[in-house]
Amino acid sequence: MKKVLQIIDLHVSFRTYGGSVQAVRGVNVDVYEKETLAIVGESGCGKSVTSQSIMRLSACIQRASRSGRNLVSRPQLAVII
């Protein structure tokens, strides 16, 4: 089957008044044709942040990178990690 999505070593952090908070650390995902992916976990574990980062939907992400490639389209907020 054809791979339709590959995420390697996804990291996401947010800037807060108390400093930077790393919300997602090292997520890896492969999704192939005709597969369904479910992200399951406890409240606050990073499910929504991970999904929004993959879809580039979150406006408040300070840093998001995938395999060293910047995922944030706003240069003033983006830092590659």
N, C-alpha and C positions, 0 to 999 in steps of 0.2 A: 504494500500500500504506500501511497504518497504521503510524505510528511507535510502537513499544512501549517504547523506552528512549532517552533523550537525556541525555548527560553533557556539560556544557560547562565547560571550564576546571577540572578536578578537581585539587586540590592536597592532599597528605597529608604531615604531618610527625610525627616522634616526638621525645619528650624523652629525652635520654641524659645521662649524667654529664658529658659534655663539652659539652653544650648541645643545641639543637634541630637535628634533621637532617631536611631535606626529602626524602622518599622518592619522591614523585610530583609532577611539575610540569606542569600545564596539559594534562591528557588530555582529549580530545574524542572522543565516540563517539555515533553514531546507529545504532540497530538497528530494523529494520522487520519486520513480520509475515513469517514463513516464512524469515527469515534466520538464519544461525548466525554467531556472532562467535568468532574465535580470537585470543587475545592471545599473541603469540610474541616471544621475546627471550632475551638471554643471562641466565645465572644472576645474580641480584641486581639486575636492572633494574627491578623493581617490578611484575611481573605479578600476583603473589599479593596484594600490598598494594592494587593497583588493584581487583582482583576482590572482595576482602574489603570494601573501602570501599564499592563499589557496592551490595553486599549487606548492609552495616552489620554485619559479623560480627566485626571485630577489636576486642578489648577494650583494646588498648594504644595505640590511635591518639590522639595528642594533638590534632591538628587535621585536619579533613577538611571541605572545603566544595565545593559544586557551584553555580556561578553565584551565589556569595555566600550560599547557603543551607546552614546547618549540617547535616552528615550524622551527627554523633556525638550519641547520645541521652543521654550522661552529661554534664550541665552542668559538673561539676567538671573535666572533661577537655577540654571543647570550647572552641575559640577560632575564630571565623569569620575566614577570610583572604580 
